[in-house]
Amino acid sequence: MNENCWLELAQIRKRITESAMSMVFDCIFRKLWLNEVSKITPNVVVNTDISEVESILTTSLIELFYEYLGSSITDVFECFGCTREYANQLGHECVTMDHETRLQLYGDLAFFAMNFEQLIQDFIQRNIQMLNYLNPMFVNKWDMLSIFDSAKSMYICPLILIVCIK
């Protein structure tokens, strides 16, 4: 296989993954989300400027995705050095591989291995005081792929982004 074919194949893989992620967010995640919220609180129309609430809830969701992504990558990551029981730490990818490479190699698998139901429950528990704002119109406004991309950026450079968020 020549280099052009390989690059074309990589682009096809990227488009398939993005489509699958979009389907998960649009068809499954939002429905789970709204179903879980409706169990806890009735739909209440809130007549207030919710831009600050949107920012708080979006930041909370990004932080939660960041935590779940890190945990999920740890779960799916297999270190060759650990499986071979290498004594030399330099032979261990768990020590030498940076977060960007881990995300590149294991990010898709980690995303699809996440427990979205638990993530939603954790989000609700963190933001229970603002559940009245979570209605279908609000949840459908979220660009979930951008939120997940922000969580991935936070995973790659956690210290830089934490400073920027504050």
C-alpha positions, 0 to 999 in steps of 0.5 A: 500500500502506498502512502496516498492510499494509507492517508486516504484510508486514515481519512475514511477512518476519521470520517467513520469515527466522527459519524459514529460519535455524532450518532451516539451523541444525537441519537443516544446520549441526548435521549438518555440525558433528557430521560434521566433529567425528566425522572428527577424534575418536571419540565419547568419553563424558566424565564431568565437570562441563562447565558451564565447557567449555560456556561456553568453547565457546559464547563461542568460537562467538559470537565466530566467528559475529561475525567471520563476520557482519562479513566476510559483511556486508562482502562483500554490502554495496554502497555506492552512493557507491562504485559511483557514484564520489562524491568526497564521503565523505558520499555514501558509505554505507560511511562514514556507515552504522552497524553496526546499519543494515548489520545490519538491511539486509544481515544476512539476506543475510550470514547465508545467504552465510556459508560454514558448512563453513569456520566449523565447521573454524575453530571446530574448529581454535580448540577442538581441545583440547576436541573430546571434549566435542562430542558430539550431546547437547552440540551439540543443547543449543545454542540456535543462534538465541540464539548468532547473536543474541548475535553480531549484538549484538556486531556492533552494539556490539563494544566494549560486549560485549567488556567484558561478556564478559571 
